[in-house]
Amino acid sequence: MSDALLDPEEARRLRGKRVERVAKWALPVVVLVVLLVLWDRLIVWYEIPHYLLPGPGRVIETLVKDWAMLFEAFLVTLQITLLALAVAVIGGVGLAVLFNQSRFAEMSFYPYAVILQVTPVVAIAPLIFIYVENRTVGLLLCAWIVAFFPILSNTTLGLNSTDHNLRDLFRIYGASRWQRLRYLQLPSALPYFLGGLRIAGGLSLIGAIVAEYVAGTGGIGSGLAFRILEAGYRLNIPRMFAALLLIAVTGVVIFAGLSFLSHMLLRRWHESALKRDS
């Protein structure tokens, strides 16, 4: 409908929504462009050598030149990240359901999950690689330790936050414990789980990178973290920035993908995803 056919207040509101929709994407792009131009100009003005701080153009050039090597390392890191996230989802949701169904199990094991979360993975990783001979399993275990707690804690919170009136209604109608879990508690906990999943997606990548730093083995099967270490030893700073750029982009894509998944699952019924007129 044309804005001319609407009353002035409604037309102004629609124009504001259009501007906000464009600004949501345009402003970050403008900020990124300004920062890249400023970065490039500072290097030129102060004549900073590329082995100390490469310009954005040299970083992109290095990324293209070393693409085969960096892409192979990227696939290794991505594999560990996604596997750790998948195992974290299975373990976190499974434990959350167990804790919800058994108060005794929650009191017995939840404190140890907290201890595992607050202990830095960089301190645990050397022990893991001592006792776990398979390097891939060690990397996966380190990344899983970092990623699973947000899913566990958020899903447990969601399962325990189900409306008590609805629980009583299910009980009145004679619903079994399994029926209450399947038809009431799990749907109610879905937004909490998806919030934890978005956090865990980034943490699984961080865990994979930290584990690769600690493992520190080269050759075939090395991830982006080792490539950064290797480039640092050789003072190949542009390659370090190129690998760091791949890590950053991977993290953004994972978060964006999980946010899109959350929106698709919640858009028709949950308040956090419903679009309402202000």
RODO-2510 file (C-alpha; in nm, 4 decimals, decimal comma):
residues 278
     n   res          X          Y          Z
     1     m     0,0000     0,0000     0,0000
     2     s     0,1316     0,3462    -0,0897
     3     d     0,2264     0,5751     0,1979
     4     a     0,0024     0,8431     0,0438
     5     l    -0,3052     0,6340     0,1264
     6     l    -0,2116     0,6036     0,4935
     7     d    -0,2559     0,8547     0,7710
     8     p     0,0579     1,0597     0,8507
     9     e     0,1356     0,8738     1,1720
    10     e     0,1138     0,5305     1,0073
    11     a     0,3219     0,6471     0,7084
    12     r     0,5882     0,7856     0,9426
    13     r     0,5973     0,4587     1,1337
    14     l     0,6419     0,2559     0,8130
    15     r     0,9199     0,4838     0,6923
    16     g     1,0927     0,4469     1,0294
    17     k     1,0759     0,0677     1,0044
    18     r     1,2247     0,0776     0,6512
    19     v     1,5088     0,3024     0,7667
    20     e     1,5762     0,0774     1,0655
    21     r     1,5787    -0,2318     0,8425
    22     v     1,8358    -0,0738     0,6089
    23     a     2,0441     0,0729     0,8912
    24     k     2,0672    -0,2676     1,0617
    25     w     2,2872    -0,3886     0,7765
    26     a     2,4293    -0,0635     0,6399
    27     l     2,5761     0,0779     0,9618
    28     p     2,8023    -0,2222     1,0416
    29     v     2,9243    -0,2191     0,6799
    30     v     3,0020     0,1533     0,6987
    31     v     3,1883     0,1079     1,0268
    32     l     3,3882    -0,1824     0,8782
    33     v     3,4834     0,0204     0,5709
    34     v     3,5899     0,3184     0,7834
    35     l     3,8050     0,0974     1,0073
    36     l     3,9721    -0,0716     0,7082
    37     v     4,0483     0,2635     0,5438
    38     l     4,1840     0,4013     0,8720
    39     w     4,3957     0,0877     0,9203
    40     d     4,5422     0,1212     0,5702
    41     r     4,6088     0,4945     0,6058
    42     l     4,7810     0,4605     0,9436
    43     i     5,0253     0,2103     0,7949
    44     v     5,1019     0,4467     0,5087
    45     w     5,1303     0,7580     0,7255
    46     y     5,3583     0,5992     0,9859
    47     e     5,5419     0,3726     0,7359
    48     i     5,4839     0,0619     0,9476
    49     p     5,6620    -0,2417     0,7948
    50     h     5,4436    -0,5338     0,6946
    51     y     5,6285    -0,7738     0,9245
    52     l     5,4980    -0,5698     1,2187
    53     l     5,1499    -0,4790     1,0975
    54     p     5,0350    -0,5682     0,7458
    55     g     4,7705    -0,3638     0,5699
    56     p     4,4308    -0,5082     0,4831
    57     g     4,5309    -0,5408     0,1175
    58     r     4,8358    -0,7516     0,2038
    59     v     4,6266    -0,9707     0,4356
    60     i     4,3797    -1,0431     0,1553
    61     e     4,6664    -1,1039    -0,0865
    62     t     4,8216    -1,3539     0,1568
    63     l     4,4855    -1,5229     0,2089
    64     v     4,4535    -1,5766    -0,1667
    65     k     4,8155    -1,6885    -0,2095
    66     d     4,8071    -1,9346     0,0827
    67     w     4,4467    -2,0393     0,0313
    68     a     4,5174    -2,4093    -0,0217
    69     m     4,7132    -2,4401     0,3020
    70     l     4,4774    -2,2230     0,5071
    71     f     4,1641    -2,3870     0,3707
    72     e     4,2942    -2,7322     0,4648
    73     a     4,3632    -2,6063     0,8175
    74     f     4,0231    -2,4376     0,8239
    75     l     3,8488    -2,7668     0,7471
    76     v     4,0308    -2,9363     1,0362
    77     t     3,9289    -2,6640     1,2819
    78     l     3,5727    -2,6555     1,1499
    79     q     3,5395    -3,0336     1,1840
    80     i     3,6501    -3,0261     1,5480
    81     t     3,4214    -2,7288     1,6185
    82     l     3,1079    -2,8838     1,4707
    83     l     3,1723    -3,2250     1,6248
    84     a     3,2262    -3,0664     1,9662
    85     l     2,9053    -2,8675     1,9277
    86     a     2,7098    -3,1780     1,8283
    87     v     2,8432    -3,3768     2,1245
    88     a     2,7749    -3,0797     2,3539
    89     v     2,4129    -3,0691     2,2358
    90     i     2,3640    -3,4415     2,2946
    91     g     2,5390    -3,4422     2,6320
    92     g     2,4008    -3,1102     2,7539
    93     v     2,0378    -3,1826     2,6655
    94     g     2,0619    -3,5403     2,7910
    95     l     2,2027    -3,4327     3,1274
    96     a     1,9507    -3,1490     3,1543
    97     v     1,6627    -3,3927     3,1074
    98     l     1,8198    -3,6283     3,3630
    99     f     1,8597    -3,3443     3,6143
   100     n     1,5012    -3,2355     3,5580
   101     q     1,3633    -3,5840     3,6098
   102     s     1,5846    -3,6709     3,9048
   103     r     1,6553    -3,4171     4,1755
   104     f     1,9015    -3,6624     4,3284
   105     a     2,1026    -3,6752     4,0025
   106     e     2,1084    -3,2956     3,9798
   107     m     2,2335    -3,2546     4,3367
   108     s     2,4958    -3,5242     4,2787
   109     f     2,6446    -3,4199     3,9441
   110     y     2,5616    -3,0545     3,8704
   111     p     2,8371    -2,9184     4,1000
   112     y     3,0951    -3,1165     3,9030
   113     a     2,9658    -2,9689     3,5785
   114     v     3,0170    -2,6241     3,7313
   115     i     3,3698    -2,7136     3,8412
   116     l     3,4501    -2,8372     3,4914
   117     q     3,3174    -2,5134     3,3444
   118     v     3,5063    -2,2723     3,5698
   119     t     3,8387    -2,4562     3,5324
   120     p     4,0298    -2,3026     3,2383
   121     v     4,0524    -2,5458     2,9490
   122     v     4,4102    -2,4350     2,8847
   123     a     4,4967    -2,5887     3,2239
   124     i     4,3088    -2,9132     3,1544
   125     a     4,4224    -2,9617     2,7945
   126     p     4,7829    -3,0733     2,8684
   127     l     4,6512    -3,3503     3,0935
   128     i     4,4014    -3,4572     2,8293
   129     f     4,6739    -3,4921     2,5673
   130     i     4,8858    -3,6936     2,8112
   131     y     4,6144    -3,9500     2,8782
   132     v     4,4363    -3,9486     2,5391
   133     e     4,6582    -4,0881     2,2672
   134     n     4,4306    -4,0007     1,9744
   135     r     4,4938    -3,6341     1,8913
   136     t     4,1532    -3,5776     1,7297
   137     v     3,9723    -3,7194     2,0325
   138     g     4,1802    -3,4949     2,2588
   139     l     4,0943    -3,1856     2,0551
   140     l     3,7287    -3,2840     2,0522
   141     l     3,7232    -3,3381     2,4276
   142     c     3,8796    -2,9966     2,4961
   143     a     3,6313    -2,8181     2,2710
   144     w     3,3405    -3,0128     2,4233
   145     i     3,4360    -2,9133     2,7774
   146     v     3,4076    -2,5468     2,6826
   147     a     3,0862    -2,5805     2,4811
   148     f     2,8577    -2,8115     2,6740
   149     f     2,7910    -2,6125     2,9939
   150     p     2,5866    -2,3280     2,8380
   151     i     2,3568    -2,5866     2,6801
   152     l     2,3323    -2,7827     3,0043
   153     s     2,2611    -2,4800     3,2242
   154     n     2,0189    -2,3075     2,9835
   155     t     1,8238    -2,6239     2,9059
   156     t     1,8030    -2,7145     3,2749
   157     l     1,6741    -2,3650     3,3493
   158     g     1,4176    -2,3931     3,0713
   159     l     1,2904    -2,7314     3,1858
   160     n     1,2578    -2,6045     3,5424
   161     s     1,0836    -2,2818     3,4344
   162     t     0,7715    -2,4429     3,2914
   163     d     0,4509    -2,2708     3,4041
   164     h     0,3254    -2,4410     3,7191
   165     n    -0,0365    -2,3863     3,6184
   166     l     0,0232    -2,5811     3,2979
   167     r     0,1959    -2,8557     3,4942
   168     d    -0,1057    -2,8814     3,7217
   169     l    -0,3347    -2,8927     3,4180
   170     f    -0,1370    -3,1831     3,2688
   171     r    -0,1484    -3,3582     3,6054
   172     i    -0,5251    -3,3102     3,6319
   173     y    -0,5742    -3,4716     3,2925
   174     g    -0,3616    -3,7667     3,3953
   175     a    -0,0592    -3,7017     3,1736
   176     s     0,2384    -3,9259     3,2399
   177     r     0,5839    -3,7905     3,3234
   178     w     0,6972    -3,8630     2,9652
   179     q     0,3954    -3,6789     2,8205
   180     r     0,4601    -3,3752     3,0392
   181     l     0,8239    -3,3752     2,9301
   182     r     0,7494    -3,4176     2,5602
   183     y     0,4482    -3,1918     2,5158
   184     l     0,5069    -2,9259     2,7812
   185     q     0,8564    -2,8987     2,9241
   186     l     1,0659    -2,9533     2,6108
   187     p     0,8718    -2,6968     2,4009
   188     s     0,8880    -2,4502     2,6904
   189     a     1,2626    -2,5038     2,7242
   190     l     1,3312    -2,4622     2,3508
   191     p     1,4049    -2,0845     2,3652
   192     y     1,6432    -2,1393     2,6568
   193     f     1,8166    -2,4225     2,4716
   194     l     1,8556    -2,2140     2,1563
   195     g     2,0043    -1,9287     2,3577
   196     g     2,2589    -2,1668     2,5047
   197     l     2,3244    -2,3129     2,1603
   198     r     2,4217    -1,9725     2,0189
   199     i     2,6681    -1,9273     2,3039
   200     a     2,8031    -2,2812     2,2701
   201     g     2,8624    -2,2367     1,8966
   202     g     3,1232    -1,9673     1,9572
   203     l     3,2684    -2,1445     2,2587
   204     s     3,3182    -2,4670     2,0635
   205     l     3,5305    -2,2726     1,8131
   206     i     3,7285    -2,1132     2,0963
   207     g     3,7784    -2,4530     2,2580
   208     a     3,9006    -2,6026     1,9305
   209     i     4,1504    -2,3181     1,8811
   210     v     4,2820    -2,3394     2,2388
   211     a     4,3157    -2,7174     2,2107
   212     e     4,5129    -2,6832     1,8870
   213     y     4,7457    -2,4326     2,0532
   214     v     4,8131    -2,6745     2,3367
   215     a     4,8500    -2,9760     2,1055
   216     g     5,0964    -2,7846     1,8900
   217     t     5,1562    -3,0624     1,6339
   218     g     5,2152    -2,9793     1,2705
   219     g     5,1914    -3,1518     0,9376
   220     i     4,8775    -3,2995     0,7893
   221     g     4,5730    -3,2504     1,0080
   222     s     4,6897    -2,9212     1,1588
   223     g     4,4257    -2,6549     1,2234
   224     l     4,4272    -2,2788     1,1977
   225     a     4,5760    -2,2332     1,5442
   226     f     4,8914    -2,4215     1,4470
   227     r     4,9150    -2,2183     1,1257
   228     i     4,9088    -1,9030     1,3367
   229     l     5,1839    -2,0395     1,5606
   230     e     5,3894    -2,1464     1,2611
   231     a     5,3488    -1,8080     1,0941
   232     g     5,4521    -1,6360     1,4176
   233     y     5,7726    -1,8418     1,4400
   234     r     5,8540    -1,7426     1,0817
   235     l     5,7504    -1,3778     1,1343
   236     n     5,4944    -1,4212     0,8568
   237     i     5,2552    -1,1727     1,0135
   238     p     5,0274    -1,1396     0,7065
   239     r     4,9577    -1,5146     0,7215
   240     m     4,8760    -1,4830     1,0909
   241     f     4,6213    -1,2144     1,0121
   242     a     4,4792    -1,4207     0,7252
   243     a     4,4279    -1,7222     0,9527
   244     l     4,2787    -1,4976     1,2204
   245     l     4,0410    -1,3552     0,9602
   246     l     3,9222    -1,7070     0,8745
   247     i     3,8625    -1,7815     1,2425
   248     a     3,6643    -1,4604     1,2898
   249     v     3,4528    -1,5213     0,9804
   250     t     3,3876    -1,8795     1,0920
   251     g     3,2665    -1,7592     1,4311
   252     v     3,0366    -1,5004     1,2741
   253     v     2,8912    -1,7547     1,0308
   254     i     2,8292    -2,0074     1,3098
   255     f     2,6543    -1,7462     1,5232
   256     a     2,4501    -1,6177     1,2295
   257     g     2,3479    -1,9688     1,1296
   258     l     2,2400    -2,0606     1,4818
   259     s     2,0550    -1,7292     1,5178
   260     f     1,8693    -1,8005     1,1929
   261     l     1,7826    -2,1498     1,3182
   262     s     1,6518    -1,9995     1,6421
   263     h     1,4407    -1,7488     1,4523
   264     m     1,2930    -2,0142     1,2255
   265     l     1,1976    -2,2355     1,5191
   266     l     1,0513    -1,9572     1,7321
   267     r     0,9126    -1,7043     1,4836
   268     r     0,5541    -1,8329     1,4866
   269     w     0,4929    -1,8621     1,8595
   270     h     0,7558    -1,7185     2,0938
   271     e     0,7586    -1,3579     2,2093
   272     s     1,1313    -1,3163     2,1432
   273     a     1,0833    -1,3806     1,7700
   274     l     0,7374    -1,2365     1,7027
   275     k     0,7343    -0,9015     1,5259
   276     r     0,4829    -0,6627     1,6741
   277     d     0,3934    -0,3102     1,5872
   278     s     0,5241    -0,0654     1,8416
***
